[in-house]
């Protein structure tokens, strides 16, 4: 039997982080994946969706050139944006990615791993052993149990980029990140898009005010949004898909299901290794370690944060924990706030607590908010929609930040660093921000906090 220092099951963002770093440290690593290297993020998620969004962004920008004193004669023809997405993926994945990993000192095996015991797995009828095993098998789309849905060829993030053309009409079930991003992308590229969801605002895990502002933008662009809606059934009629809901029936050429994810753990035979799990994923502690101390579960498969950057971070910190050989509190997952972003236009980003979360935690806080429309650069860029909203208190402690607007996904990083390092609103205010960058809005909201306290006689210098 071949023995390794580390076996990594699943070569998505988390698995590649572990295997790449461990190999470069001189450890003997075996990486295993039954699907494509790169996981869902690179092959069918984060990257292809951003490619399609970019095509949609350019089309929308070209259609609004008149705002900048320019005129484009003639219509913009949507030719083959989905083909462009697929061509870009070929460059980023496949042989190129294999070649990249072949340059590091590790072994890659194609196949599905199954546990024999807590330190041994079997792949293609061959057994391998390691002193530490990392499970990084990710998640897959969860199809909600709606009558008739299983009888229809639905779209998910796994297959929507294989479409031959942009559909004339599209119904999207779900108003989260995937649902909203693809709604705007397909709408701008020519689809008549309808979003249907049970939640009461878009991006339901985020700030309600931001979700409602995004819906307002969507309505202007012709995207129809139906919140708090029950879907009764879905069926085919005359080669069209009919979605029957509590707010009417919607007819479309295609239907995209974006209602959540479930862990990919069925093939692993976790019971043979004694690993605890439930329907949400593999159970882990603060170091992403399972109940079997020599086995870690990192990334989406543990159900903690279904985000690629979180998966990579978990892979890195768990590897460091393994190397240190003790429970170093500095490596606890809860020490590291997790930002998230939705790449619509305007973008939506958040880190820490939302207003609703802070209320539920009974925190003594108040809100400081700065509107994009108050800043000259946002006006000249033609992007006045949005705000920076901070959950804080009199001492300037930063509990959370929500940003909707141009470059929100970039601006949120400053607040992530602040929360992680216990910086205050005063620290943000005193840092010089290059003018006229959009990041000035972060400084402006901190200045507004200071002025509020001074006005109320509560500021102590």
C-alpha positions as CSV (number, residue, x, y, z in Angstrom):
1,X,0.0,0.0,0.0
2,X,1.3,3.5,-0.9
3,X,1.6,5.8,2.1
4,X,1.5,9.6,2.0
5,X,1.9,12.4,4.4
6,X,-1.4,13.9,3.2
7,X,-4.3,12.7,1.1
8,X,-6.6,15.4,-0.3
9,X,-10.0,14.2,-1.5
10,X,-11.4,16.8,-3.9
11,X,-9.4,19.3,-5.9
12,X,-11.6,22.4,-5.8
13,X,-10.5,25.7,-4.1
14,X,-10.0,24.1,-0.7
15,X,-8.3,21.0,-1.9
16,X,-6.0,22.9,-4.3
17,X,-5.0,25.2,-1.4
18,X,-4.1,22.3,0.9
19,X,-2.3,20.2,-1.8
20,X,-0.5,23.1,-3.4
21,X,0.9,24.5,-0.1
22,X,1.7,21.1,1.4
23,X,3.6,20.0,-1.7
24,X,5.6,23.2,-1.8
25,X,6.5,22.6,1.9
26,X,8.0,19.3,0.9
27,X,5.2,17.0,2.1
28,X,4.3,13.9,0.1
29,X,0.8,14.6,-1.1
30,X,-1.8,12.6,-3.0
31,X,-4.6,14.6,-4.6
32,X,-7.8,12.8,-5.7
33,X,-10.8,14.1,-7.8
34,X,-13.4,12.2,-9.8
35,X,-14.4,15.4,-11.6
36,X,-12.6,18.3,-13.2
37,X,-9.7,20.0,-11.4
38,X,-10.8,23.4,-9.9
39,X,-14.1,22.3,-8.6
40,X,-17.5,24.0,-9.1
41,X,-16.0,27.5,-8.7
42,X,-13.6,27.4,-11.6
43,X,-15.6,25.1,-13.9
44,X,-19.3,25.9,-13.4
45,X,-19.6,28.7,-10.8
46,X,-17.6,31.8,-9.8
47,X,-15.5,32.1,-12.9
48,X,-17.9,31.3,-15.8
49,X,-20.6,33.5,-14.2
50,X,-18.2,36.4,-14.0
51,X,-17.3,35.9,-17.6
52,X,-21.0,36.1,-18.7
53,X,-21.6,39.0,-16.4
54,X,-18.7,40.9,-18.1
55,X,-20.3,40.4,-21.5
56,X,-23.6,41.6,-20.2
57,X,-21.8,44.6,-18.6
58,X,-20.2,45.7,-21.8
59,X,-23.5,45.5,-23.7
60,X,-25.3,47.5,-21.1
61,X,-22.5,50.1,-20.9
62,X,-22.5,50.5,-24.7
63,X,-26.3,51.0,-24.6
64,X,-25.8,53.9,-22.2
65,X,-22.9,55.7,-23.9
66,X,-25.2,58.8,-24.3
67,X,-24.7,59.5,-20.6
68,X,-21.1,60.3,-21.4
69,X,-21.7,62.4,-24.5
70,X,-21.1,59.5,-26.9
71,X,-23.3,57.9,-29.5
72,X,-23.1,54.4,-31.0
73,X,-24.8,54.0,-34.3
74,X,-26.8,50.8,-34.8
75,X,-27.8,48.1,-32.4
76,X,-25.4,45.8,-30.5
77,X,-25.8,42.2,-31.6
78,X,-25.5,39.4,-29.1
79,X,-23.5,36.8,-31.0
80,X,-22.0,34.1,-28.8
81,X,-21.3,35.2,-25.2
82,X,-21.8,31.6,-23.9
83,X,-19.3,30.3,-26.4
84,X,-16.8,32.9,-25.2
85,X,-17.4,31.7,-21.6
86,X,-16.7,28.1,-22.7
87,X,-13.5,29.1,-24.6
88,X,-12.2,31.0,-21.5
89,X,-12.9,27.9,-19.4
90,X,-10.8,25.8,-21.7
91,X,-7.9,28.1,-21.2
92,X,-8.2,28.2,-17.4
93,X,-9.0,24.5,-16.8
94,X,-8.2,21.1,-18.4
95,X,-4.6,20.5,-19.6
96,X,-3.4,23.9,-18.4
97,X,-4.5,23.4,-14.9
98,X,-3.1,19.8,-14.9
99,X,0.3,21.2,-16.2
100,X,0.3,23.7,-13.4
101,X,-0.1,21.1,-10.7
102,X,2.3,18.7,-12.4
103,X,5.0,21.3,-11.6
104,X,4.6,20.8,-7.9
105,X,5.8,17.6,-6.1
106,X,2.5,15.8,-5.7
107,X,0.5,12.9,-7.2
108,X,-2.9,13.4,-8.9
109,X,-5.3,10.5,-9.2
110,X,-8.6,10.6,-11.2
111,X,-11.4,8.8,-9.4
112,X,-13.7,8.7,-6.5
113,X,-12.4,8.0,-3.0
114,X,-14.0,5.7,-0.5
115,X,-12.9,5.3,3.1
116,X,-11.8,1.9,4.3
117,X,-10.9,3.1,7.7
118,X,-9.8,6.4,9.4
119,X,-6.4,6.5,7.6
120,X,-7.0,4.5,4.4
121,X,-9.0,5.1,1.3
122,X,-9.6,3.2,-1.9
123,X,-9.6,4.8,-5.4
124,X,-10.2,2.6,-8.5
125,X,-9.7,-0.5,-6.4
126,X,-6.3,0.7,-5.2
127,X,-5.7,1.5,-1.5
128,X,-3.8,4.5,-0.2
129,X,-3.0,5.6,3.3
130,X,-1.9,8.8,5.0
131,X,-1.3,10.1,8.5
132,X,-3.7,13.0,7.7
133,X,-6.6,13.2,5.3
134,X,-8.4,16.3,4.1
135,X,-11.9,16.0,2.7
136,X,-12.7,18.8,0.2
137,X,-15.5,17.5,-1.9
138,X,-17.6,20.6,-2.1
139,X,-21.3,20.9,-2.8
140,X,-23.7,20.5,-5.7
141,X,-27.0,22.2,-6.5
142,X,-30.0,21.3,-4.4
143,X,-33.2,20.9,-6.4
144,X,-36.2,21.8,-4.2
145,X,-39.1,19.3,-4.1
146,X,-41.6,21.2,-6.3
147,X,-44.2,19.0,-8.0
148,X,-43.2,18.5,-11.7
149,X,-39.7,20.0,-11.4
150,X,-37.9,16.6,-11.5
151,X,-39.6,15.8,-14.8
152,X,-38.2,18.9,-16.6
153,X,-34.6,19.5,-17.8
154,X,-33.9,22.4,-15.5
155,X,-30.9,24.7,-15.5
156,X,-28.5,24.9,-12.6
157,X,-25.0,26.5,-12.4
158,X,-23.7,23.1,-13.5
159,X,-25.2,23.1,-17.0
160,X,-26.5,26.7,-17.8
161,X,-23.2,27.6,-19.5
162,X,-23.7,24.8,-22.0
163,X,-26.7,26.5,-23.6
164,X,-26.4,27.0,-27.3
165,X,-27.9,30.5,-27.1
166,X,-29.4,33.1,-24.8
167,X,-33.0,32.0,-24.1
168,X,-35.8,34.4,-25.1
169,X,-37.3,34.0,-21.6
170,X,-36.1,32.6,-18.3
171,X,-37.7,31.9,-15.0
172,X,-35.3,31.8,-12.0
173,X,-36.3,30.1,-8.8
174,X,-34.2,31.8,-6.0
175,X,-33.1,35.3,-5.4
176,X,-29.6,34.7,-3.8
177,X,-26.2,35.3,-5.4
178,X,-26.5,32.9,-8.3
179,X,-30.1,33.8,-9.0
180,X,-29.5,37.6,-9.0
181,X,-26.3,37.5,-11.0
182,X,-27.7,35.3,-13.7
183,X,-30.9,37.3,-13.8
184,X,-29.0,40.4,-14.7
185,X,-26.6,38.7,-17.0
186,X,-29.3,37.0,-19.1
187,X,-31.6,40.0,-19.0
188,X,-28.9,42.3,-20.3
189,X,-28.1,39.8,-23.0
190,X,-31.7,39.6,-24.2
191,X,-33.7,37.3,-22.0
192,X,-37.1,38.2,-20.5
193,X,-36.3,37.3,-16.9
194,X,-38.6,36.6,-13.9
195,X,-37.3,35.8,-10.4
196,X,-39.6,33.9,-8.1
197,X,-38.7,33.2,-4.5
198,X,-40.2,32.5,-1.1
199,X,-38.0,35.1,0.7
200,X,-39.2,38.7,1.2
201,X,-36.2,40.4,-0.4
202,X,-33.3,39.7,-2.8
203,X,-30.1,38.4,-1.3
204,X,-32.1,37.0,1.6
205,X,-29.0,36.3,3.8
206,X,-28.0,40.0,3.5
207,X,-29.2,43.4,4.4
208,X,-32.8,44.0,3.6
209,X,-32.3,47.6,2.5
210,X,-29.6,46.6,0.1
211,X,-31.8,43.8,-1.3
212,X,-34.6,46.2,-1.9
213,X,-32.4,48.7,-3.6
214,X,-31.1,46.0,-5.9
215,X,-34.7,45.0,-6.7
216,X,-35.4,48.7,-7.6
217,X,-32.5,48.6,-10.1
218,X,-33.7,45.3,-11.5
219,X,-37.2,46.7,-12.0
220,X,-35.7,49.6,-14.0
221,X,-33.9,47.1,-16.2
222,X,-37.1,45.1,-16.8
223,X,-36.3,42.1,-14.5
224,X,-39.5,41.0,-12.8
225,X,-39.1,40.0,-9.1
226,X,-41.8,38.2,-7.1
227,X,-40.9,37.9,-3.4
228,X,-42.8,35.9,-0.7
229,X,-44.1,33.7,-3.4
230,X,-45.1,30.0,-3.2
231,X,-44.4,27.8,-6.2
232,X,-47.1,25.2,-6.5
233,X,-45.9,23.2,-9.5
234,X,-44.0,23.3,-12.7
235,X,-44.9,21.6,-16.0
236,X,-44.3,21.6,-19.7
237,X,-47.0,23.0,-22.0
238,X,-46.5,23.3,-25.8
239,X,-42.7,23.2,-25.5
240,X,-42.8,25.9,-22.8
241,X,-42.2,25.7,-19.1
242,X,-45.1,27.0,-17.0
243,X,-44.4,27.8,-13.3
244,X,-47.6,27.9,-11.3
245,X,-47.2,30.2,-8.2
246,X,-49.3,32.0,-5.6
247,X,-48.8,35.2,-7.6
248,X,-49.7,34.0,-11.1
249,X,-48.3,31.6,-13.7
250,X,-45.1,32.4,-15.6
251,X,-44.2,30.9,-19.0
252,X,-40.6,30.7,-20.1
253,X,-38.3,28.8,-22.5
254,X,-35.9,27.8,-19.6
255,X,-36.0,27.6,-15.9
256,X,-33.0,28.1,-13.6
257,X,-33.0,26.6,-10.1
258,X,-30.8,28.5,-7.7
259,X,-32.2,27.5,-4.3
260,X,-29.2,26.3,-2.4
261,X,-26.5,23.6,-2.2
262,X,-26.0,20.2,-0.6
263,X,-22.7,18.5,0.4
264,X,-21.1,16.0,-2.0
265,X,-20.3,13.2,0.5
266,X,-22.4,10.2,-0.7
267,X,-19.6,8.2,-2.3
268,X,-17.1,8.6,0.6
269,X,-18.6,6.0,3.0
270,X,-17.8,8.2,5.9
271,X,-19.3,5.6,8.3
272,X,-16.3,3.3,7.6
273,X,-14.0,5.9,9.1
274,X,-16.4,6.9,11.9
275,X,-16.8,10.4,10.7
276,X,-19.9,12.3,11.9
277,X,-22.0,14.2,9.4
278,X,-25.6,15.3,8.7
279,X,-27.5,16.6,5.7
280,X,-25.8,20.0,6.0
281,X,-22.3,18.5,5.8
282,X,-19.4,17.0,7.7
283,X,-19.3,18.1,11.3
284,X,-16.1,20.0,12.2
285,X,-14.7,22.0,15.1
286,X,-13.1,25.5,15.0
287,X,-10.1,24.1,13.2
288,X,-12.2,22.3,10.6
289,X,-11.2,19.0,12.2
290,X,-13.7,16.2,12.2
291,X,-14.4,14.0,15.2
292,X,-11.5,11.8,13.9
293,X,-8.5,14.0,14.8
294,X,-6.5,13.0,11.8
295,X,-9.2,14.0,9.3
296,X,-10.2,17.5,8.3
297,X,-13.2,18.6,6.2
298,X,-12.5,21.9,4.5
299,X,-14.6,24.1,2.2
300,X,-18.3,23.7,1.3
301,X,-18.5,20.0,2.4
302,X,-18.5,21.1,6.0
303,X,-21.5,23.4,5.5
304,X,-19.9,26.3,7.4
305,X,-19.4,29.0,4.7
306,X,-20.3,28.1,1.1
307,X,-17.8,30.5,-0.4
308,X,-14.6,29.8,-2.4
309,X,-12.4,32.2,-0.6
310,X,-13.6,30.8,2.7
311,X,-12.8,27.3,1.4
312,X,-9.2,28.3,0.5
313,X,-8.8,30.0,3.8
314,X,-10.0,26.9,5.7
315,X,-7.6,24.8,3.7
316,X,-4.7,27.0,4.6
317,X,-5.5,27.4,8.3
318,X,-6.3,23.7,8.7
319,X,-2.9,22.7,7.1
320,X,-1.2,25.1,9.5
321,X,-3.1,23.5,12.4
322,X,-1.9,20.1,11.3
323,X,1.7,21.2,11.0
324,X,1.7,22.9,14.5
325,X,0.2,19.8,16.1
326,X,-1.7,21.7,18.8
327,X,-4.9,23.7,19.1
328,X,-3.4,27.2,18.5
329,X,-6.3,29.5,19.3
330,X,-5.0,32.0,16.7
331,X,-6.1,29.5,14.0
332,X,-9.7,29.2,15.1
333,X,-12.1,29.8,12.2
334,X,-14.2,32.3,14.2
335,X,-11.2,34.6,14.4
336,X,-11.5,35.4,10.7
337,X,-14.6,37.3,9.5
338,X,-15.9,36.1,6.1
339,X,-16.9,38.8,3.6
340,X,-19.1,37.9,0.7
341,X,-20.0,39.7,-2.5
342,X,-22.7,39.5,-5.2
343,X,-21.4,40.7,-8.5
344,X,-24.5,42.3,-9.9
345,X,-24.5,45.9,-11.0
346,X,-24.6,47.5,-8.4
347,X,-22.5,45.0,-6.5
348,X,-23.6,43.9,-3.0
349,X,-21.1,43.0,-0.3
350,X,-21.2,42.4,3.4
351,X,-19.0,41.4,6.3
352,X,-19.9,40.8,9.9
353,X,-23.4,41.6,11.2
354,X,-26.3,43.0,9.2
355,X,-28.8,45.4,10.9
356,X,-31.2,42.5,11.5
357,X,-28.5,40.3,13.0
358,X,-27.4,43.0,15.3
359,X,-31.0,43.6,16.5
360,X,-31.4,39.8,17.1
361,X,-28.2,39.8,19.2
362,X,-29.5,42.7,21.2
363,X,-26.3,44.7,20.6
364,X,-26.3,48.4,21.6
365,X,-25.5,49.8,18.2
366,X,-26.4,52.5,15.7
367,X,-26.1,52.9,12.0
368,X,-23.9,55.2,10.0
369,X,-24.6,55.4,6.3
370,X,-23.1,57.3,3.4
371,X,-24.8,57.4,0.0
372,X,-22.9,57.0,-3.2
373,X,-24.7,59.9,-4.8
374,X,-23.0,62.3,-2.3
375,X,-19.6,61.6,-3.8
376,X,-18.4,63.3,-7.0
377,X,-16.5,60.2,-8.4
378,X,-19.6,58.1,-8.2
379,X,-21.5,60.7,-10.2
380,X,-18.8,61.1,-12.9
381,X,-18.6,57.3,-13.2
382,X,-22.4,57.2,-13.8
383,X,-22.9,55.0,-10.7
384,X,-24.8,57.0,-8.2
385,X,-26.9,54.1,-6.8
386,X,-25.7,52.6,-3.5
387,X,-24.6,53.2,0.0
388,X,-22.0,52.2,2.7
389,X,-23.8,51.1,5.9
390,X,-21.8,50.4,9.1
391,X,-23.1,48.8,12.3
392,X,-21.2,50.5,15.1
393,X,-21.4,52.2,18.5
394,X,-20.1,55.2,20.5
395,X,-16.6,53.6,20.9
396,X,-16.4,53.0,17.1
397,X,-16.5,49.2,17.3
398,X,-17.3,47.8,13.9
399,X,-19.9,45.0,14.1
400,X,-20.7,44.8,10.5
401,X,-20.6,46.5,7.1
402,X,-23.0,46.4,4.1
403,X,-22.1,48.0,0.8
404,X,-24.2,48.2,-2.3
405,X,-22.7,50.1,-5.2
406,X,-19.8,50.3,-7.7
407,X,-16.8,48.3,-6.5
408,X,-18.6,47.1,-3.3
409,X,-16.7,43.8,-3.5
410,X,-13.4,45.7,-3.3
411,X,-14.5,48.3,-0.6
412,X,-15.7,45.5,1.7
413,X,-12.1,44.3,2.2
414,X,-11.2,47.3,4.3
415,X,-14.0,46.5,6.7
416,X,-13.0,42.9,6.8
417,X,-9.5,43.8,7.9
418,X,-10.8,46.3,10.4
419,X,-13.1,43.7,12.1
420,X,-10.4,41.0,12.0
421,X,-7.9,43.3,13.7
422,X,-10.2,45.1,16.1
423,X,-9.8,48.4,14.4
424,X,-12.4,51.2,15.0
425,X,-14.2,53.8,13.1
426,X,-11.5,56.3,14.3
427,X,-8.8,54.1,12.7
428,X,-10.6,54.1,9.4
429,X,-11.2,57.9,9.5
430,X,-7.5,58.6,10.3
431,X,-6.2,56.4,7.4
432,X,-5.5,58.5,4.3
433,X,-7.5,57.2,1.3
434,X,-6.3,58.1,-2.2
435,X,-8.6,60.7,-3.8
436,X,-10.7,60.4,-5.9
437,X,-11.0,56.6,-5.5
438,X,-14.4,55.0,-4.6
439,X,-12.8,53.9,-1.3
440,X,-13.2,57.5,-0.1
441,X,-16.7,56.4,0.8
442,X,-15.3,54.2,3.5
443,X,-13.4,57.2,5.0
444,X,-16.5,59.4,4.6
445,X,-18.8,57.1,6.6
446,X,-16.2,57.0,9.4
447,X,-16.0,60.8,9.3
448,X,-19.8,61.0,9.6
449,X,-19.6,58.7,12.7
450,X,-17.1,61.2,14.3
451,X,-19.2,64.2,13.5
452,X,-22.3,62.6,14.9
453,X,-20.6,62.0,18.2
454,X,-19.1,65.5,18.4
455,X,-22.4,67.0,17.7
456,X,-24.0,65.0,20.5
457,X,-21.1,65.8,22.9
458,X,-20.0,62.2,23.1
459,X,-16.7,62.2,21.2
460,X,-13.6,61.7,23.3
461,X,-10.3,62.6,21.6
